[in-house]
Amino acid sequence: MIHSPEMDQHQFLRLMELAGPDTAAELLRRLTADLDTVANGLRQGFQGPSPDWDAVRAHTHVLIALAGVAGAVRLQHLAEAMNLQAHHRDDAGLDAKGADLMQHLSVLVGFIAAKSARTGAS
Amino acid sequence: MTTGRHRSPTAATDAQPRPILLIEDTPSLQMVYRSVLASAGHRVSVAGTAAEGLARFNEVTPQVVLLDLVLPDRDGLDLMQDMLRMRPETNVIVITANGSINKAVEAMRAGAHEFLVKPFDEQRFLGAVENARSAPGSRAPRRPAPAPPQPKLAGAFLGTSETMNRIQSKIRSAARSMATVFITGESGTGKELCALAVHDNSPRAAGPFIALNCGAIPQDLLESEVFGHVKGSFTGAIADKPGAAAAADGGTLFLDEICEMAPALQTKLLRFLQTSAVQPVGATRPRKVNVRIVCATNRDPLDAVRRGQFREDLYYRLYVVPIHMPPLRDRGEDVIEIAEAALVRFAAEEGRQFDGLDPEVQALFRRHSWPGNVRQVLNVIRNVVVLNEGGRVTLRTLPDDLADLDSPAHITAPLPNRARATDNTAPDELLGRTLAEIEQIVIEATIARHGGSVPKAARELDVSPSTLYRKREAWLKPLKP
């Protein structure tokens, strides 16, 4: 079980710096919304007797970039691996890899949402 | 995007440059990219869909467009081509994720100025934008990049083996004529590079080189892709489209995976070759064009003719100067030369320092059969460069699946012997059949052995699942006599 994302903190701080104090809250809100969309899409993609590879490919495609901008290095690599797997429609070890990916994604969503709440409150 | 500190050296000094157009559909990414550009002093116009992007393009006439290739309402590549048709001087930087590099390469061929793979760092992002802003506008009409970076570094023409010397000599001779060149060879052997070499060494090198993959375009769109269409000729034809044959006027049209072309279109291609005239879908009269045809396939074209999948008269019209690209396993020491060259190139791209291949690695590379040919070598070297900091390339640094091949368990007898020892199919049952029939029997039997799982069968057969899907689709659609 992981509780905090494996983050490049410098990357995340630079992201906040780039957004600036006026728009950091809005950026975090949009990030949370985009990550939620990806999480829902992946959840549906993994459901059913066989995966919906097109959905998995499309949502991991977005997740690679989102995790990358947030500095969530481990999640980015997991998304890249899953995207490749979706391209090959290769279901080897999919349950474990999918669960790992979703867990890291969920932790990042929680992390960003917490930052968002704090930024919005300040 | 990974960030670093960087400011544009010139943005602040420009007098009201035109805004940069950013087309990206993910709201948070759109906001991040816009922030980075704004922090470097750029004015930015943003759009979240292709339709909105096209409207902004007409409104702000940007010199530079940052374009995500995956958009919700339309393929980014199509949008780019429309924009370049309208204003060829625009420099388009395409953005894609790691799994879609092929698409970025396709975009480069279609005239993109540069491509960025997500996530990219801030410095690289701003550097690409600065390059695009300072680059002169492209010629009009824009000619697709003759030497896209990815295939060039593929190194298919590296190597000094006698086999490759013969190929290069043949290309030089064939290039000077107008004769149709028919390239055959396994996947990854460099058939498209060969086609480009024919074009680049020909008197039409200054003209366009238009590549079309007949196996990658849905059959119902292929005619429009090759011959074009006029506005309103079918649902979705919202504007006139010239088609690849007209776009290649004065240059070379490369038809890859030619054996996958639908029978009806084969007839039209034959007529085009006979008359040198194209008639777009919905057009009332044909138009003369001056095009040299180069085509390629990884199948045996004569076998496709025998099976009734490829027109015999078209085959003889196309099969004028055949060039067979040899598999890497038949190219002796070339594999080492290609791997070393790729190591230098990729290390420079990734900002790392490597000291060549360890002798054990060289020995493994010589032993390996490289079913994916040059492409596979490049993938292995890219993997090594990306996942290691530098130093000498040893067995330990190789991808696991390749290094494992060196274990005694994987050093096996050549395939025919192994097949005799383990296969339940009596060889006598296969005798008298064509090679294509044998291939089909073996593929279907392997899929059945894996309970219908194509990916698992593909793993055993050491091909990509898409190869099996494509073959099975072709078997379901035999050519009607």
Chai-1 contact restraints between the chains, C-beta under 6 A:
chainA,res_idxA,chainB,res_idxB,connection_type,confidence,min_distance_angstrom,max_distance_angstrom,comment,restraint_id
A,Q11,B,T2,contact,1.0,0.0,6.0,A-B,restraint_1
A,Q11,B,T3,contact,1.0,0.0,6.0,A-B,restraint_2
A,R14,B,T3,contact,1.0,0.0,6.0,A-B,restraint_3
A,L18,B,S35,contact,1.0,0.0,6.0,A-B,restraint_4
A,L18,B,S39,contact,1.0,0.0,6.0,A-B,restraint_5
A,A19,B,S35,contact,1.0,0.0,6.0,A-B,restraint_6
A,L27,B,M31,contact,1.0,0.0,6.0,A-B,restraint_7
A,R30,B,P27,contact,1.0,0.0,6.0,A-B,restraint_8
A,R30,B,S28,contact,1.0,0.0,6.0,A-B,restraint_9
A,R30,B,M31,contact,1.0,0.0,6.0,A-B,restraint_10
A,L31,B,S28,contact,1.0,0.0,6.0,A-B,restraint_11
A,D34,B,T26,contact,1.0,0.0,6.0,A-B,restraint_12
A,D34,B,S28,contact,1.0,0.0,6.0,A-B,restraint_13
A,H61,B,A97,contact,1.0,0.0,6.0,A-B,restraint_14
A,V62,B,T26,contact,1.0,0.0,6.0,A-B,restraint_15
A,I64,B,A97,contact,1.0,0.0,6.0,A-B,restraint_16
A,I64,B,N98,contact,1.0,0.0,6.0,A-B,restraint_17
A,I64,B,K118,contact,1.0,0.0,6.0,A-B,restraint_18
A,A65,B,L29,contact,1.0,0.0,6.0,A-B,restraint_19
A,A65,B,K118,contact,1.0,0.0,6.0,A-B,restraint_20
A,A65,B,P119,contact,1.0,0.0,6.0,A-B,restraint_21
A,G68,B,P119,contact,1.0,0.0,6.0,A-B,restraint_22
A,V69,B,M1,contact,1.0,0.0,6.0,A-B,restraint_23
A,V69,B,V32,contact,1.0,0.0,6.0,A-B,restraint_24
A,V69,B,P119,contact,1.0,0.0,6.0,A-B,restraint_25
A,E80,B,N98,contact,1.0,0.0,6.0,A-B,restraint_26
A,N83,B,G99,contact,1.0,0.0,6.0,A-B,restraint_27
A,L84,B,G99,contact,1.0,0.0,6.0,A-B,restraint_28
A,H87,B,G99,contact,1.0,0.0,6.0,A-B,restraint_29
A,H88,B,P465,contact,1.0,0.0,6.0,A-B,restraint_30
A,R89,B,P455,contact,1.0,0.0,6.0,A-B,restraint_31
A,R89,B,P465,contact,1.0,0.0,6.0,A-B,restraint_32
A,D90,B,P455,contact,1.0,0.0,6.0,A-B,restraint_33
